[in-house]
Amino acid sequence: MPRPAGFALVEPPRTGTAARRVRAVGAGGADGAAKVTCRIRRWLPLLLGCSFVAAVAAAPLSPAARAEIDGLLSRLESSACEFNRNGTWHSAAEAKTHLLRKLKYLEDRDLVRDTEQFVERAAATSSITGQDYLVRCARGTPVPSRSWLLSQLQLLRAATPVRSVP
């Protein structure tokens, strides 16, 4: 039935969740829009700051770092060492393949920016079990892969001549 002009539909007072929802958006009035705008202005600098920090922290792997990681994995592959992953010994070639797969995962998500971070995030422990990876050379005593890889990285860097920039 149509309402006569000048009369409004009267609703019973709202309580509970529905009332809070209406109050939160300001019942659709100008006051509600002002509150939302004020909230956005208050949180916007924080959100922008967080996104900037995330962008800086998630910088892609540089070509020089990628070359260094490839050199490190080539040293592993050419060694006569074995690689222990979750209690099973694997050849160095299998280890290289596995670590390249983990590196790709990290690169796709911009989660690695240098060689040390690659060693820590991909080559030191199992991401599933948390167990340390081990390296055993010439049937000797196994050492944590982190130690072995970082020592090889030092040798690799010592063997690479440093280019001076004019």
N, C-alpha and C positions, 0 to 999 in steps of 0.2 A: 504494500500500500504506500503510495507516495506521501512524503512528509510535506506539511505546509511550509512555506518559505519562512526563514527566521528561526526555525526549530532545529535543534541538533539532536542526534541520537545520543542518549545517555547510557553509558556503560557502567556496570558495577565497578567499584574500585579494584584495581589489580593488586595481587599480592604474590609473593614468591618470585620464582625465576622470571616469569613474564614481566612483572613490574620492574625488576632489575634490568631486564633487557631494554624495555622502553626507556627507562631513565638513562641508561648507558649511551644511547644514541640521541638523547635529548628529545624524545617523542617527535622527532622529525622537524623540529623548529630550528630557527636560526641559532638559538643558544646551543643546540646539540652540535651543529656544524662547527661552531666556534670552539667547542670543547675538543672535537676530533682534530681540528687544525692545530690547536694548542698542543695536543699530545704528539702529533706528527712532528711539530717543530722541536719539541723537547727531545724526542728520540732520534731524529734524523741525523744529527752530528755523530751520535754514538754508532748508529748503523753504518754510516759512511766510513767512519774511522775503522770499524771492524772489517769492513770489506776491503779497505786499503791495506790493512795489515795482512789479511789473508792473501791478497794478490801479491804482496811483497814476499811473504813466506812461501808462496807456491810458485816461485820463479822456475821456469823450465831449466832443464839440465843444459849447461853450455856445451858446445862442440868439443872444447878442450877437456872438460870433465868426462864427457862420453868417451873420448879417445883414451883417456887415462884408465877408465873402467875396462874398456876393451883390451887394453894392454895388460891390465892386471888379470883379467880372465884368460887371456892367451898364455900368460905365465903359468896359471893354474893348469890349463889344458896340456901344456907341453911338459909339465913336471911328471915325475913318476909317482906322484902322490895319490892317495885315495881320499875320498870325501865321505864322512859319516853324516847321514841325515836320518834322524829319528831311529837310530839303532841299526841302520843298514849301511854297509860300505858300498860306495859307488866309485866308478872310475872318474878321473879328473875331467874327461870329456863329458860325461853325464852330469857332473857337477856344473860345468860351464853352461850346458843347455838349461839346467834347472835355474841357475842364477840369472841367465838372460831372460827367462820367462818372468822371474820376479822383478827384474829391472824394468821390463816393458810395462808391467802392472803399475809400478811406481811412477814411471815416466808418463803414462797415460793420465794419471791423476795429479801430475806435478808435485809429487811427494818426495822427490830427491833432487838436490841441487849440486852436490859434489861427491867425490869418491868416498870420503869418509862416511858421509851420510848413507851412501849405497851399502857400504860394509855393515854399518849399524842396523839399517832397516831391512836389508835383504840377505846379506851373506853371513851373518853371525848366528842367527837363531831361526828355528822353525816358526813361521807365523801361525802355524796350527797348534803345535804342542808346546812351544816355548823352549824346547830343548836346544842347547848350544850345538852348532855344527862343529865337527872335528875334522882335522886334516892329519893324515898319517903318511909320512914319506919313508920309503925303503923299509917298511915293516917296523919302523921305530915307534917311539911313544907318541900317541895322538896329542895334538895341541888344539886349542880352540881356533876355529877358522878366523875369528876376529884378529887374533895375534898373528897368525900366519899371513893373512892377507895384508895387514898393516905393515908387517916387516917387508913383504914383497913390494908394497907401495913405496916404502922408503928407498929400496934398491932401484925401483923403476924411476923414481924421481931423481935419484943421484946419477943414473945413467943417461938421463935426458938433459941435453944442454939447455940452459936458460937463454932465451933470446932477449937481447936488450932492445928497447924501443927508443928510436932516435928522438 
